[in-house]
Amino acid sequence: MGSVNVNRNVSDLFYRYKMPPLVAKVEGKGNGIKTVIVNMSEVAKALSRPPTYPTKYFGCELGAQTQFDFKNERFIVNGSHDAVKLQDLLDGFIRKFVLCPECDNPETDLIVSAKRGTISQGCKACGFHGPLEFNHKLNTYILKNPPNMNPAVQGSSLTEGKKRTKRSKKANGDNANGDGQDQDGEPIGLDASVDVTSNDNGAGEDDDTEWAVDVSEEAVRARMQDLTDGAKNITISDDLERPEKERVDILYEMVKAKRDAGVLDSPQSQKELVNEAERLDIKVKTPLILAELLFDQNILTQAKRHRMLILRFTLNDKKAQKYLIGGLEQVIAMHSDVLMNKVPGLLKVFYDLDILGENVIMEWAEKVSKKYVSKDVSQEIHNKAAPFIKWLKEAEEEESSESEEESDEDVEIEYNERAQITPLKPVAKPPVKKPQVDDDDENDVDIDAI
């Protein structure tokens, strides 16, 4: 069987990083159908990654469960999947978790810090070292199963490893009393302090060294403070696996807490909100949350006050601006007795503050939607906004006509009186006529001859 380039975007015949093409075999039928990746171990070895990583990546991308049989080297993805499709998905895994972001070489290692919840990448070809750029569901699995961990320790499957852990916990429970202490009164399990003593069996200076982790609230806060904003962004949690509504609720509570504390105008608080929205992958929908929490019948004043915060989410983002208009519709509907007649002025304020772009407003005006409010209320809002929309169109037409006039005025015609006009076609010169001699000249008298 031939081989393919690890980076299939490279067409160089002499590219030295090769791997075997994926071989997939579909087994079973009905609800029990599954795809076995026959040579996943060989492919993973060529990529210097555990075979569980690409298999789990396939499961995340396809929304399918995965199974690992380490003893028989069988790596399974539930469902029927063809080898070509899996090979294309493998390209995505290689791009995100194998290739170096600096030199595009696959000579990289993943460095996992389960304590900090971060994944870094080191390249042996160019010396690059930095955090993993992609935030993917697989990151959570990598944190729980670092590359240097031997999967065989868990048994022939993850389930067996979990059973073994339960058995060990049960064995420890036999020697414990109901208060979480052993027979000597010492705490066990999660109540025990983390205290590890190194023992090198006669290795000299480090024989008596004791390593302890301070897990007090102040120590944890101090360690979090040491993380930079960039490191906080790549901190991995299980939040991304939650439904979108739950992620929106998390950000909602955070914005509400900062609003109640009166710190929304602080640049640091605003940056934290942006980072959290990006981490939860709901930044584009954040304007809906802001509209609900920041605006009421005094929206004209509040828009100017919170302009910088809103711009952090809507600037140059048409989709976010459309969500903001949806939020404004909800606010107008909630305070219709006060705000319905102020719709034109309200839109102009957001337009003048550069929060909403002209194109976004014009697109919104073209269609009445019942996505955020009832269709009747939406139609009423559009009717009230008609004068402002008309003003926008007229202003646009005036600008276009002025620009045309300016372009005409910019053309200067230079007239030169001495310029010679050359005809397009040569004109034939009329023949020169000889002067005719009249007969009367013979009778004239020559005065000089007298």
C-alpha positions in Angstrom: 0.0 0.0 0.0 1.3 3.5 -0.9 1.7 6.5 1.4 0.3 10.0 1.4 1.8 13.3 2.6 1.0 14.1 6.2 0.1 17.6 5.0 -1.9 16.8 1.9 -1.8 20.5 0.8 1.8 20.0 -0.1 2.2 18.5 -3.6 6.0 18.1 -3.4 7.0 14.6 -4.5 10.0 14.8 -2.2 8.1 15.8 0.9 9.5 13.5 3.6 6.7 13.4 6.0 4.5 10.5 5.0 1.8 8.4 6.5 -0.3 5.4 5.3 -3.8 6.2 4.0 -6.7 5.4 6.3 -8.3 2.0 5.9 -11.8 1.8 7.1 -14.0 -1.3 7.4 -17.7 -1.2 8.1 -19.1 -4.0 10.4 -22.5 -4.9 11.6 -25.9 -3.7 10.4 -28.9 -1.7 11.6 -28.4 0.1 14.9 -25.2 -1.9 15.6 -23.3 -0.7 12.5 -19.9 0.6 13.1 -16.7 1.6 11.3 -13.4 0.0 12.3 -10.3 2.0 11.4 -8.0 -0.9 10.6 -4.6 0.9 10.5 -5.2 3.7 13.0 -2.2 2.6 15.1 0.2 3.0 12.1 -1.4 6.3 11.1 -1.1 7.7 14.7 2.5 6.5 14.9 3.4 8.5 11.7 1.7 11.6 13.3 3.4 11.0 16.7 0.0 11.1 18.5 -1.9 8.5 20.4 -4.4 6.6 18.2 -7.2 7.6 20.5 -6.8 11.3 19.6 -7.8 11.1 15.9 -10.4 8.5 16.6 -12.0 10.8 19.3 -11.7 13.7 16.8 -13.7 11.7 14.3 -16.4 11.1 16.9 -16.6 14.8 17.8 -16.9 15.9 14.2 -19.4 13.2 13.2 -21.4 13.3 16.4 -20.8 9.6 16.9 -19.6 7.5 19.9 -16.2 6.0 19.8 -14.7 2.7 21.2 -11.1 1.7 21.9 -9.9 -1.8 22.2 -6.2 -1.3 23.0 -5.5 -5.0 23.4 -6.6 -5.9 19.9 -5.7 -2.4 18.5 -9.3 -1.8 17.3 -10.4 1.8 17.1 -14.1 2.1 16.3 -16.5 5.0 15.3 -20.2 4.1 15.5 -22.1 4.4 12.2 -21.1 3.8 8.6 -18.4 6.1 7.4 -16.4 5.9 4.2 -12.5 6.0 4.2 -12.4 9.1 1.9 -14.6 11.1 4.3 -12.5 10.0 7.3 -9.3 10.9 5.5 -10.7 14.5 4.9 -11.5 14.7 8.6 -8.0 13.5 9.4 -6.7 16.5 7.5 -8.5 18.8 9.9 -7.1 16.9 12.9 -3.6 17.2 11.4 -4.0 21.0 10.8 -5.2 21.7 14.3 -3.3 19.3 16.5 -0.2 18.2 14.5 1.2 20.8 12.2 3.4 23.6 13.6 1.6 27.0 13.2 5.0 28.6 12.4 6.7 26.2 9.9 3.9 23.8 9.0 6.0 20.8 9.9 4.5 17.9 11.8 7.5 17.5 14.1 5.5 18.7 17.1 4.7 17.5 20.6 1.7 18.3 22.8 2.5 19.5 26.3 -0.5 19.1 28.6 -0.9 20.9 31.9 -3.9 19.3 33.6 -3.3 21.4 36.6 -3.7 24.7 34.7 -6.1 23.2 32.1 -3.9 24.3 29.2 -2.4 22.5 26.1 0.8 23.8 24.5 2.6 22.8 21.3 6.4 22.5 20.9 8.1 22.2 17.5 11.4 20.3 17.1 11.9 21.7 13.6 11.8 25.5 14.2 11.8 25.7 18.0 8.3 27.2 18.2 6.5 26.9 21.6 3.1 28.3 22.3 -0.5 27.5 23.3 -2.7 25.4 21.1 -4.5 27.8 18.8 -7.7 25.8 18.4 -10.4 25.4 21.0 -12.1 22.1 20.2 -14.1 19.5 22.1 -11.1 17.1 21.7 -9.1 19.4 24.0 -11.1 18.2 27.0 -10.3 14.6 26.2 -6.6 15.4 25.7 -6.5 17.1 29.1 -7.9 14.0 30.8 -5.7 11.7 28.7 -2.3 13.3 28.2 0.0 11.9 25.4 2.5 10.4 27.9 -0.2 8.3 29.7 -0.2 4.7 28.7 -3.7 3.7 27.8 -3.0 0.1 28.7 -3.0 1.1 32.3 -6.7 1.6 32.0 -7.2 -2.0 30.8 -8.4 -3.2 27.4 -11.0 -0.4 27.4 -11.9 2.8 29.2 -14.8 1.1 30.8 -12.5 -1.5 32.4 -10.2 1.2 33.7 -13.2 2.9 35.3 -14.3 -0.4 36.9 -10.8 -0.8 38.3 -10.9 2.6 39.8 -14.2 1.9 41.4 -12.8 -1.4 42.8 -9.9 0.4 44.4 -12.2 3.0 45.9 -14.4 0.3 47.3 -11.3 -1.4 48.8 -10.3 1.8 50.5 -13.9 2.2 51.7 -13.7 -1.0 53.7 -11.1 0.5 55.9 -12.9 3.8 56.4 -15.5 5.0 58.8 -18.5 7.1 58.0 -16.7 10.4 58.7 -14.3 10.1 55.8 -11.4 8.9 58.0 -9.5 5.7 58.3 -9.2 3.7 61.5 -6.4 5.9 62.7 -8.5 9.1 62.3 -6.6 10.3 59.2 -8.6 11.8 56.3 -8.9 9.8 53.1 -10.1 10.3 49.5 -10.9 13.9 48.6 -10.5 15.1 52.2 -6.9 14.1 52.3 -4.2 16.8 51.7 -2.0 16.5 48.6 1.3 15.5 49.9 3.8 13.5 47.8 7.2 12.4 49.1 9.8 11.6 46.4 11.9 8.5 47.0 14.8 7.8 44.7 16.2 4.9 46.8 19.5 6.5 47.6 19.6 9.3 45.0 21.2 11.8 47.3 20.0 15.4 47.7 16.3 15.0 46.9 15.6 12.0 49.1 13.9 14.1 51.8 12.1 16.5 49.5 8.3 16.8 50.1 6.1 18.2 47.5 2.8 19.8 48.5 0.1 21.7 46.6 -1.6 24.5 48.4 -5.3 24.3 47.5 -6.5 27.1 49.7 -8.8 29.7 48.1 -6.2 32.5 48.3 -3.5 30.3 46.6 -5.9 29.3 43.8 -6.8 33.0 43.3 -3.1 33.9 43.2 -2.3 31.2 40.6 -5.2 32.4 38.4 -3.9 35.9 38.7 -0.6 34.8 37.2 -2.3 33.6 34.1 -2.3 36.2 31.3 -5.4 37.1 29.3 -4.2 34.9 26.5 -3.8 31.9 28.8 -7.3 32.5 30.2 -8.7 32.3 26.7 -7.3 28.9 26.1 -8.3 27.5 29.5 -10.4 24.4 28.7 -13.6 23.5 30.5 -16.7 21.4 29.8 -18.8 24.5 29.1 -18.4 24.2 25.3 -20.1 20.8 25.5 -23.2 22.4 27.0 -26.3 23.4 25.0 -26.2 27.0 23.6 -28.9 28.1 26.0 -26.9 27.1 29.0 -23.8 28.9 27.7 -26.0 32.1 27.1 -27.2 31.8 30.7 -23.6 31.7 32.0 -22.7 34.9 30.2 -26.0 36.5 31.2 -25.3 36.0 34.9 -21.8 37.4 34.4 -23.0 40.5 32.7 -25.8 41.0 35.3 -23.3 40.6 38.2 -21.0 43.3 36.7 -23.9 45.6 36.0 -25.2 45.3 39.6 -21.6 45.9 40.8 -21.4 49.1 38.6 -18.2 48.0 36.8 -19.4 47.7 33.3 -17.6 50.9 32.3 -14.3 49.5 33.4 -12.1 48.4 30.4 -10.9 45.4 32.4 -14.5 44.2 33.0 -15.3 44.7 29.3 -12.3 42.7 28.2 -13.3 39.9 30.7 -16.8 39.8 29.1 -15.4 39.6 25.6 -13.0 36.8 26.6 -15.9 34.9 28.3 -18.1 35.3 25.3 -15.3 34.0 23.0 -14.7 31.1 25.3 -18.3 30.1 25.3 -18.5 30.7 21.5 -21.5 33.0 21.7 -19.8 36.4 21.1 -22.0 37.2 18.1 -25.2 36.7 20.2 -24.0 38.8 23.1 -25.7 42.0 21.9 -29.1 40.3 22.7 -28.0 39.8 26.3 -26.7 43.4 26.5 -29.9 44.8 25.1 -32.0 42.9 27.7 -29.8 43.9 30.7 -28.7 47.4 29.8 -31.7 49.1 28.1 -35.2 50.2 29.3 -37.3 53.2 28.5 -34.2 55.4 28.9 -32.5 53.7 26.1 -31.4 56.9 24.3 -29.2 57.9 27.3 -28.1 54.3 28.1 -26.9 53.7 24.5 -24.4 56.7 24.8 -23.3 55.5 28.2 -22.5 51.9 27.2 -21.3 52.7 23.6 -17.8 51.3 24.1 -19.0 48.0 25.6 -21.5 47.5 22.8 -18.9 48.3 20.1 -16.6 45.6 21.4 -19.2 43.1 20.2 -20.8 44.8 17.1 -17.9 46.7 15.4 -17.5 45.4 11.8 -19.7 42.5 12.6 -23.0 42.6 10.6 -24.4 39.5 12.2 -23.9 40.9 15.7 -25.6 44.1 14.7 -28.6 42.2 13.4 -28.9 40.5 16.8 -28.7 43.9 18.4 -31.6 45.1 16.3 -33.5 42.1 17.5 -32.7 43.0 21.1 -33.9 46.6 20.4 -37.2 45.3 19.0 -37.7 43.4 22.3 -37.0 46.5 24.4 -39.3 48.6 22.2 -42.1 46.0 22.5 -41.6 45.9 26.3 -41.8 49.7 26.7 -44.0 50.4 23.6 -46.0 53.1 25.3 -42.9 55.2 25.7 -40.5 54.0 22.9 -42.8 53.2 19.9 -43.0 56.8 18.8 -39.3 57.3 19.3 -38.2 54.5 16.9 -36.8 56.9 14.2 -34.8 58.9 16.8 -33.7 55.7 18.5 -32.3 54.2 15.2 -30.6 57.5 14.4 -28.8 57.5 17.8 -27.4 54.1 17.2 -26.5 55.0 13.6 -24.8 58.2 14.7 -22.8 56.3 17.4 -21.6 53.9 14.7 -23.1 51.0 16.6 -25.4 50.1 13.7 -24.3 50.3 10.1 -26.3 51.7 7.2 -26.3 48.5 5.3 -27.6 46.5 8.3 -30.4 48.9 8.9 -31.5 48.9 5.3 -31.5 45.1 5.2 -33.6 45.0 8.3 -36.1 47.5 6.9 -36.7 45.3 3.8 -38.3 42.4 5.8 -40.7 42.2 8.7 -39.7 39.2 10.9 -41.4 37.6 13.9 -38.1 36.1 15.2 -37.9 38.4 18.3 -41.4 39.9 18.7 -44.8 39.2 17.2 -45.3 40.0 13.6 -47.8 42.8 14.4 -45.4 44.5 16.7 -42.6 44.1 14.2 -44.7 45.6 11.5 -45.6 48.6 13.7 -41.9 49.2 14.5 -41.1 49.1 10.8 -43.9 51.6 10.1 -42.6 53.9 12.7 -39.0 53.6 11.4 -40.1 54.5 7.8 -39.2 58.3 8.1 -35.7 57.4 9.2 -35.3 54.8 6.4 -36.5 57.4 3.9 -34.0 59.9 5.2 -31.2 57.3 4.9 -32.1 56.6 1.3 -32.3 60.3 0.4 -29.0 60.9 2.1 -27.4 58.1 0.1 -28.8 59.4 -3.2 -27.5 62.9 -2.4 -24.1 61.6 -1.6 -24.0 59.6 -4.8 -25.1 62.6 -6.9 -22.5 64.9 -5.2 -19.8 62.4 -5.8 -20.7 62.3 -9.5 -20.7 66.1 -9.7 -17.3 66.2 -7.9 -15.9 63.7 -10.4 -17.2 65.9 -13.3 -15.6 69.0 -11.7 -12.3 67.3 -11.3 -12.0 67.1 -15.1 -10.1 70.2 -16.4 -10.0 71.2 -20.1 -6.9 73.1 -21.2 -7.3 75.3 -24.3 -4.3 76.4 -26.3 -4.9 79.0 -29.0 -1.6 78.0 -30.7 -2.5 74.4 -30.9 -2.7 73.2 -34.4 -5.7 71.2 -35.5 -4.7 68.2 -37.5 -7.5 66.7 -39.6 -8.2 63.1 -39.3 -7.9 62.6 -43.1 -5.5 64.4 -45.4 -7.3 67.0 -47.4 -6.2 67.4 -51.1 -4.9 70.9 -51.8 -6.7 72.8 -54.6 -4.7 73.3 -57.8 -3.0 76.7 -58.1 -4.6 78.7 -60.9 -2.4 80.7 -63.2 -3.3 84.4 -63.6 -5.1 85.1 -66.8 -3.8 87.9 -69.1 -6.4 90.2 -70.4 -6.2 91.4 -74.1 -6.6 94.9 -72.9 -3.1 94.8 -71.5 -1.6 95.0 -75.0 -3.0 98.4 -75.5 -1.6 99.8 -72.3 1.2 102.3 -72.6 4.5 101.6 -70.8 5.4 104.9 -69.1 9.0 104.0 -68.7 9.4 103.4 -72.4 8.4 107.0 -73.3 
